Amino acid sequence: MNPDAAWMAQQARNLCMHFQDQREKPAILFRDGDTKFTQEFTRIVETECERVQQLPPWSPDLNAHAERWVKSAKEECLNYFIVFGVEHMRHLVQGYADFYNTYRPHQGLGNVPLTEIANSPPGDPPKARDVKCREFLGGWLKHYYLDAA
């Protein structure tokens, strides 16, 4: 696929329609220096954003947190599936995001999932029959937790 100026202008209009459906509009839209981002694209997007900012060349790591999440999503999820279209990709990424944001072990908290910080009972170690498993993405990702007594 070779997007031309007309196709990019349409993508800009689609992006603006998406922003209109959101509660908050972005103040700045960052883009790379690709030539397909024409002045018309910038003009259309600036109707919804205060400004469009072009990133400097050779700057792939300007947002390390976002880059790390994308790397995790690729390595822990997408590398293990054959994606059959946009909806399937959305399903996979949403399932991974749900797992990532709530059930994954959080290294900064002693490898305790975010959902279990307030729910971790003090006392004796759990019995095997009390440990339950919740599966994500068809069993590819698993979260083990204690069954409520």
N, C-alpha and C positions, 0 to 999 in steps of 0.2 A: 504494500500500500504506500502510495506517495501522496501525502496530503498537500494540497495546494492552498493558495490564499483564500479561495471561496470556501473550501472545506473547513479551514481554521476559523473563518468568520462565523460559520454556522456553529462550530464547537463553542465559540465565545458566547453566542446567543444562548445556546443550551446551558452553558455554565451560569449565565445571568438568570435564566429561568429557575435553575436549581437554587441560587442564592435568594431569589424572591420567596421561595418556600421555607427558608430558614428563619428562625427567630432573630438571629444576629448575623449581620453581614460582615465578611472579613474586611479589615481596614486596608490590608496590603496583600496583593497576590504576587508571590515570588515565581519567577520563571527563569529558565536557562537562556543561553544566548543563541538558541537554534534560529535559523533564518525563517522557519515556518511561522514564528510569532511576529507577524507583520504589524505595521502601525495601525491597520484597521482592527486587528485582534485586540491590541492594546486599547484603542479608543472605545471599542464595544465593552470590554471588561471594566474599564474605568467608570462606566455608568453605574456599576454596582459596587465597586471597590474605590477607595479614595485614591489609590495609586497602584500601578503595576511596577514592581521592582525587578530589574534584571540582575541575576546573580553574576558574580565575577567568574571568569574562566578558571577551570581547574579547581573547583571548590565542591567536591562531592560530599564533604562531611560538615556542612554548615549546621546541621541539626543532628547531633550525634544520637540523641534519644530516638528520633524517628528512624534514622538509619539502622540502629540496633534492633528496633522492633521489626522492621522489614526483613532484616537478616534472620531474626528468630522465626518469623512467619514462614520464610522460605525454607530454612533448614529443618524446622520441627514439624512443618505441616505440608507445604506445597510440594516439596521434593518427593513426597510419598504418594501423591495422587496424580491421576491423569485427569486434567480439567476438561470438561465437556461443554464449555460455553460460559458466558458471563454470569448467568444465574448460579451455576454450579460453583464458580469461583467465589461469588459473593457468599454462598452458603458455607464454603470451606473457611474463608477468611473470618466470617462472623462467628462461626463455631470456635475457631482458634482464638479470636479476640475475647470471647466469653471466658474461655479457659484461662487465657493469659491474664485477664484483668481480675479474676476472682479466685481461681483454684490453683494456679501454679505455685510452687514453693517460692517464697520471697527470700532471696539471699540476705537482704538487709535486716530481716526479722528472724534470723536463725532457721531459715528454710521452712517457716510456718506459712501456710497459705493465708491470704488476706482475710478470707471468710472465717478462719479459725482462731484469730487472735483473741477475740472476745469470748469465744466458745470453748477454749481449751480448759478442761477441768483439771484441777490439781489432784494429786493423789497417786493411787496405784497405776501401774501400766495397764493398758487396755487388754482385754481378752480377745482372742482371734475371732470369736463369734460376734463381737461388737463392731468389728471393722467392716465397713461397707465400701463398695467401689462404684463410682459414677464414671461412665464412659462418655467421651466426646469424639466426634468424627468417626463413628462406627467402631469405636474401641481403640483407635490409634493413640489417643491421649486418655490417661486414666487419672482419676483423683480418688484417693482413699481417705475415708473419714470415719469418725466414731458415730455409731448409731445412738440417737438420743434415748436415754433410759426412760 
